[in-house]
């Protein structure tokens, strides 16, 4: 294919149409809008990647916190189960008499 730019044989060898290339203008409004759209997509993609990296870090922190909280709850429940009251028989008798006296009123 011969073009008006036949002295540029390298373009013809590489199958580049110089006429079409000359018609393309990269500072038109259409091209600028397409570039802005592309830049927004790139920014969104990069933000998503940053969030995924940050979210992975939060998962590690969350696992550590959940394990710590589970251990804390186990300790609390162990102390509550371990509490046994050792009252003498005299104290129990006094408590029973006071309850009987209240019910008699």
KAZI-V257154 format. One record per backbone hydrogen bond with DSSP energy under -1.0 kcal/mol. NH is the residue of the N-H (numbers start at 1). CO is the residue of the C=O. E is the energy in kcal/mol with one decimal. If there is no record, write none. Layout:
NH&CO&E + NH&CO&E
This chain:
8&5&-2.0 + 9&7&-1.2 + 12&8&-1.2 + 13&9&-2.5 + 14&10&-1.7 + 16&11&-3.2 + 21&17&-2.1 + 22&18&-2.3 + 23&19&-1.2 + 24&20&-1.1 + 32&28&-2.2 + 33&29&-2.4 + 34&30&-2.3 + 35&31&-2.5 + 36&32&-2.4 + 37&33&-2.4 + 38&34&-2.4 + 39&35&-2.7 + 40&36&-2.3 + 41&37&-2.1 + 42&38&-2.4 + 43&39&-2.5 + 44&40&-2.5 + 45&41&-2.3 + 46&42&-2.6 + 47&43&-2.5 + 48&44&-2.3 + 49&45&-2.2 + 50&46&-2.4 + 51&47&-2.6 + 52&48&-2.5 + 53&49&-2.1 + 54&50&-2.4 + 55&51&-3.4 + 56&52&-2.1 + 57&53&-1.3 + 58&54&-1.9 + 59&55&-2.0 + 60&56&-1.5 + 61&57&-2.0 + 62&58&-3.1 + 63&59&-2.4 + 64&60&-2.2 + 65&61&-2.6 + 66&62&-2.8 + 67&63&-2.4 + 68&64&-2.1 + 69&65&-2.8 + 70&66&-2.3 + 71&67&-2.1 + 72&68&-2.2 + 73&69&-2.4 + 74&70&-2.1 + 75&71&-2.1 + 76&72&-2.2 + 77&73&-2.6 + 78&74&-2.1 + 79&75&-1.9 + 80&76&-2.0 + 81&77&-2.1 + 82&78&-1.5 + 92&88&-1.7 + 93&89&-2.2 + 94&90&-2.2 + 95&91&-2.2 + 96&92&-2.4 + 97&93&-2.4 + 98&94&-2.1 + 99&95&-2.0 + 100&96&-2.4 + 101&97&-2.3 + 102&98&-1.8 + 103&99&-2.0 + 104&100&-1.5
